[in-house]
Amino acid sequence: MWDGVYTADQAQRGAELYQSNCASCHGTALGGGESAPPLTGGEFFSNWNGLTVGDLFERIRISMPADRPGKLNREQDADILAFMLSVSEFPPGKSELEHQAEALKQIRIEPRK
């Protein structure tokens, strides 16, 4: 997580996708809503700490957006995940976040360096 697993350009693409596909439930600042959990902050990290980015990617891929699961392709899901990582202040790197779950399972979600 702390070695830069996404690019700034990828996070920017993800921001646009997030606003049009996720923000209505999870909030514009990723803080969650009445029926959707936060995607950043303490509650998010307590739920995902120690799991992998691949686990989170698969959750997004098979269950989001809630009104049309699977609507987005793998690249779009990875872009949204890159945006989520950027909001949580994980640093960008030189390579885009992969869009294959197996590669992403090598990256552990750790809120502290």
Residue, then its C-alpha position, 0 to 999 in steps of 0.5 A: m500500500w505504501d509503495g505506490v500501487y496506483t498512478a495519479d492519472q488512474a485516481q483522477r479517472g476513478a474520481e470521475l467514475y466514483q462521482s457518477n456511480c458511487a457517490s449517491c450512496h457512499g457520499t461525495a467524500l466517501g464518508g458513507g450514507e444511510s445504507a452504504p458504509p464509508l470507503t475511507g477512515g477509521e470504520f473502513f480500515s477497521n473492516w478491511n485492515g489486514l485483508t488485501v486490495g484483491d479482496l476489496f476489488e472483488r467485493i467492488r467487482i461483484s456487488m457494486p454499484a448496488d443497483r446494477p452489480g457488475k455494470l463496470n468493467r475491471e479497469q473501471d473498478a480498478d480506477i475507482l479503487a485507485f481513487m479510494l486509495s488516493v482519498s485515504e492518502f496512500p501515495p501514488g506510484k509509477s504503475e497503475l493498479e492492476h485489474q486482476a484480483e490475483a495480482l491485487k491479493q499480494i497487496r495488504i490493506e494497512p492503514r499505517k506505514 
